[in-house]
């Protein structure tokens, strides 16, 4: 792998990490007056592993947003968790003998 390719890959990964950590649960964007809804729940479900790791280094970051709309946020969160992590196992190719 050339130096240019490695640099481009590093910049791409750094940009992706920045985008993923921009909207973490517990970052102060949501409040009782402006709770997280269904689409935010889906986003938080997709980035749950990133949130878990970021929460180790930054106090206040959680996997789950405390200020949410209730059932709709929960539905979005769990749909993303199941589709994101369970879907990988369903699409994996089986070994043939």
GROMACS elastic network, one bead per residue, 0.5 to 0.9 nm:
[ bonds ]
;  ai    aj funct       b0    kb
    1     4     6  0.82949   500
    1     5     6  0.63728   500
    1     6     6  0.67169   500
    2     5     6  0.52472   500
    2     6     6  0.63110   500
    2     7     6  0.86733   500
    3     6     6  0.51068   500
    3     7     6  0.61317   500
    3     8     6  0.85995   500
    4     7     6  0.51306   500
    4     8     6  0.61755   500
    4     9     6  0.85776   500
    5     8     6  0.50876   500
    5     9     6  0.60630   500
    5    10     6  0.85294   500
    6     9     6  0.50467   500
    6    10     6  0.60701   500
    6    11     6  0.85929   500
    7    10     6  0.50931   500
    7    11     6  0.61829   500
    7    12     6  0.85636   500
    8    11     6  0.51618   500
    8    12     6  0.61140   500
    8    13     6  0.86319   500
    9    12     6  0.50539   500
    9    13     6  0.61478   500
    9    14     6  0.85400   500
   10    13     6  0.51481   500
   10    14     6  0.60740   500
   10    15     6  0.85531   500
   11    14     6  0.50411   500
   11    15     6  0.60803   500
   11    16     6  0.85408   500
   12    15     6  0.51474   500
   12    16     6  0.61575   500
   12    17     6  0.86364   500
   13    16     6  0.50098   500
   13    17     6  0.61011   500
   13    18     6  0.85600   500
   14    17     6  0.51035   500
   14    18     6  0.61928   500
   14    19     6  0.86714   500
   15    18     6  0.50790   500
   15    19     6  0.62170   500
   15    20     6  0.86511   500
   16    19     6  0.50976   500
   16    20     6  0.61515   500
   16    21     6  0.86612   500
   17    20     6  0.51215   500
   17    21     6  0.61705   500
   17    22     6  0.85869   500
   17    50     6  0.85707   500
   18    21     6  0.53096   500
   18    22     6  0.61469   500
   19    22     6  0.53110   500
   19    23     6  0.78038   500
   20    23     6  0.67202   500
   20    24     6  0.75072   500
   20    47     6  0.67624   500
   20    50     6  0.73190   500
   20    51     6  0.87039   500
   21    24     6  0.55422   500
   21    47     6  0.83533   500
   21    50     6  0.73558   500
   21    51     6  0.74672   500
   21    54     6  0.78350   500
   22    27     6  0.85491   500
   23    26     6  0.87903   500
   23    27     6  0.70678   500
   23    29     6  0.78789   500
   23    40     6  0.89252   500
   23    43     6  0.84233   500
   23    44     6  0.80569   500
   24    27     6  0.57594   500
   24    28     6  0.89810   500
   24    29     6  0.88666   500
   24    43     6  0.89280   500
   24    44     6  0.69097   500
   24    47     6  0.77725   500
   24    48     6  0.85833   500
   24    50     6  0.84333   500
   24    51     6  0.61327   500
   24    54     6  0.86215   500
   24    61     6  0.66630   500
   24    62     6  0.74358   500
   24    63     6  0.77287   500
   24    64     6  0.88086   500
   24    65     6  0.83886   500
   25    28     6  0.79447   500
   25    29     6  0.82986   500
   25    30     6  0.83237   500
   25    44     6  0.66516   500
   25    48     6  0.88955   500
   25    51     6  0.72784   500
   25    60     6  0.85829   500
   25    61     6  0.59564   500
   25    62     6  0.53704   500
   25    63     6  0.60181   500
   25    64     6  0.57414   500
   25    66     6  0.79125   500
   26    29     6  0.75062   500
   26    30     6  0.75857   500
   26    60     6  0.57299   500
   26    62     6  0.55095   500
   26    63     6  0.80759   500
   26    64     6  0.76065   500
   26    65     6  0.56864   500
   26    66     6  0.71836   500
   26    67     6  0.83714   500
   27    30     6  0.77564   500
   27    60     6  0.68361   500
   27    61     6  0.60063   500
   27    62     6  0.83008   500
   27    65     6  0.88743   500
   28    31     6  0.70802   500
   28    60     6  0.87427   500
   29    34     6  0.82321   500
   29    35     6  0.87925   500
   29    36     6  0.87562   500
   30    33     6  0.78655   500
   30    34     6  0.54638   500
   30    35     6  0.52030   500
   30    36     6  0.59773   500
   30    65     6  0.79968   500
   30    66     6  0.86086   500
   30    67     6  0.60732   500
   30    68     6  0.77153   500
   31    35     6  0.53257   500
   31    36     6  0.79721   500
   31    66     6  0.85227   500
   31    67     6  0.54153   500
   31    68     6  0.79803   500
   32    35     6  0.55221   500
   32    67     6  0.57434   500
   32    68     6  0.77053   500
   33    67     6  0.87942   500
   34    67     6  0.79268   500
   34    68     6  0.82347   500
   35    65     6  0.88064   500
   35    66     6  0.86106   500
   35    67     6  0.50473   500
   35    69     6  0.57455   500
   36    39     6  0.80344   500
   36    40     6  0.56532   500
   36    41     6  0.69345   500
   36    65     6  0.72000   500
   36    66     6  0.85575   500
   36    67     6  0.62197   500
   36    69     6  0.59903   500
   36    70     6  0.87550   500
   36    73     6  0.66743   500
   37    40     6  0.53404   500
   37    41     6  0.61413   500
   37    42     6  0.88580   500
   37    68     6  0.60364   500
   37    69     6  0.54246   500
   37    70     6  0.79946   500
   37    72     6  0.63023   500
   37    74     6  0.87264   500
   37    76     6  0.81409   500
   38    41     6  0.50135   500
   38    42     6  0.64267   500
   38    43     6  0.88230   500
   38    68     6  0.88167   500
   38    69     6  0.78497   500
   38    71     6  0.85351   500
   38    74     6  0.75100   500
   38    75     6  0.69799   500
   38    77     6  0.76131   500
   39    42     6  0.50683   500
   39    43     6  0.63211   500
   39    44     6  0.86380   500
   39    72     6  0.87879   500
   39    73     6  0.74789   500
   39    76     6  0.63954   500
   39    77     6  0.84854   500
   40    44     6  0.60706   500
   40    45     6  0.84981   500
   40    68     6  0.89210   500
   40    73     6  0.70523   500
   40    76     6  0.75190   500
   40    77     6  0.79316   500
   41    44     6  0.50656   500
   41    45     6  0.60800   500
   41    46     6  0.86570   500
   41    64     6  0.83127   500
   41    65     6  0.80814   500
   41    68     6  0.83960   500
   41    72     6  0.78691   500
   41    74     6  0.64941   500
   41    75     6  0.74067   500
   41    78     6  0.79674   500
   41    79     6  0.87551   500
   41    80     6  0.79117   500
   42    45     6  0.50868   500
   42    46     6  0.63118   500
   42    47     6  0.88046   500
   42    73     6  0.77024   500
   42    74     6  0.87398   500
   42    75     6  0.81221   500
   42    78     6  0.75744   500
   42    79     6  0.68608   500
   42    80     6  0.51306   500
   42    81     6  0.80801   500
   43    46     6  0.51823   500
   43    47     6  0.63526   500
   43    48     6  0.85064   500
   43    76     6  0.80752   500
   43    77     6  0.73743   500
   43    80     6  0.74339   500
   44    47     6  0.52134   500
   44    48     6  0.57752   500
   44    51     6  0.80826   500
   44    63     6  0.71859   500
   44    64     6  0.69772   500
   44    65     6  0.78930   500
   44    76     6  0.85754   500
   44    77     6  0.62861   500
   44    80     6  0.80398   500
   44    81     6  0.88860   500
   45    48     6  0.51294   500
   45    49     6  0.85290   500
   45    63     6  0.80898   500
   45    64     6  0.81397   500
   45    76     6  0.74301   500
   45    78     6  0.65678   500
   45    79     6  0.76333   500
   45    81     6  0.50765   500
   45    82     6  0.87085   500
   45    84     6  0.80667   500
   46    49     6  0.78509   500
   46    50     6  0.87644   500
   46    77     6  0.79023   500
   46    80     6  0.55534   500
   46    81     6  0.63608   500
   46    83     6  0.88598   500
   46    84     6  0.64356   500
   46    85     6  0.88221   500
   47    50     6  0.52758   500
   47    51     6  0.61409   500
   47    52     6  0.86858   500
   47    63     6  0.82881   500
   48    52     6  0.61299   500
   48    53     6  0.87718   500
   48    62     6  0.87283   500
   48    63     6  0.54317   500
   48    64     6  0.78778   500
   48    81     6  0.79027   500
   49    52     6  0.50806   500
   49    53     6  0.64474   500
   49    54     6  0.86672   500
   49    63     6  0.78289   500
   50    53     6  0.52677   500
   50    54     6  0.60640   500
   50    55     6  0.84402   500
   50    63     6  0.84547   500
   51    54     6  0.50394   500
   51    55     6  0.58750   500
   51    56     6  0.87278   500
   51    61     6  0.68056   500
   51    62     6  0.62629   500
   51    63     6  0.52143   500
   51    64     6  0.86024   500
   52    55     6  0.51703   500
   52    56     6  0.67888   500
   52    61     6  0.80583   500
   52    62     6  0.68189   500
   52    63     6  0.57275   500
   53    56     6  0.54107   500
   53    57     6  0.72876   500
   54    57     6  0.54453   500
   54    58     6  0.60801   500
   54    59     6  0.87677   500
   54    61     6  0.68256   500
   54    62     6  0.83759   500
   55    58     6  0.51493   500
   55    59     6  0.62095   500
   55    60     6  0.70534   500
   55    62     6  0.58962   500
   55    63     6  0.77510   500
   56    59     6  0.73909   500
   56    61     6  0.83204   500
   57    61     6  0.87603   500
   58    61     6  0.61585   500
   59    62     6  0.84405   500
   61    64     6  0.87438   500
   61    65     6  0.88944   500
   62    65     6  0.67321   500
   62    66     6  0.85546   500
   64    77     6  0.83039   500
   65    68     6  0.63273   500
   65    73     6  0.88245   500
   67    70     6  0.85704   500
   68    71     6  0.86716   500
   68    72     6  0.84607   500
   68    73     6  0.61236   500
   68    74     6  0.84362   500
   69    72     6  0.62041   500
   69    73     6  0.57527   500
   69    74     6  0.83553   500
   70    73     6  0.55429   500
   70    74     6  0.62556   500
   70    75     6  0.87128   500
   71    74     6  0.50220   500
   71    75     6  0.60311   500
   71    76     6  0.86681   500
   72    75     6  0.50796   500
   72    76     6  0.63033   500
   72    77     6  0.85810   500
   73    76     6  0.52355   500
   73    77     6  0.60778   500
   73    78     6  0.86400   500
   74    77     6  0.50620   500
   74    78     6  0.61102   500
   74    79     6  0.84310   500
   75    78     6  0.53930   500
   75    79     6  0.60121   500
   75    80     6  0.86021   500
   76    79     6  0.51603   500
   76    80     6  0.62301   500
   76    81     6  0.86467   500
   77    80     6  0.53686   500
   77    81     6  0.62774   500
   77    82     6  0.87651   500
   78    82     6  0.59886   500
   78    83     6  0.82884   500
   79    82     6  0.53023   500
   79    83     6  0.58956   500
   79    84     6  0.81400   500
   80    83     6  0.51339   500
   80    84     6  0.55216   500
   80    85     6  0.81296   500
   81    84     6  0.52312   500
   81    85     6  0.58956   500
   81    86     6  0.75203   500
   82    85     6  0.55714   500
   82    87     6  0.68760   500
   83    86     6  0.54873   500
   83    88     6  0.79036   500
   84    87     6  0.56066   500
   84    88     6  0.67545   500
   85    88     6  0.55841   500
   85    89     6  0.73093   500
   86    89     6  0.55114   500
   86    90     6  0.65865   500
   87    90     6  0.50319   500
   87    91     6  0.63120   500
   87    92     6  0.86553   500
   88    91     6  0.55015   500
   88    92     6  0.62684   500
   89    92     6  0.53446   500
   89    93     6  0.87693   500
   90    93     6  0.84237   500
   91    94     6  0.89789   500
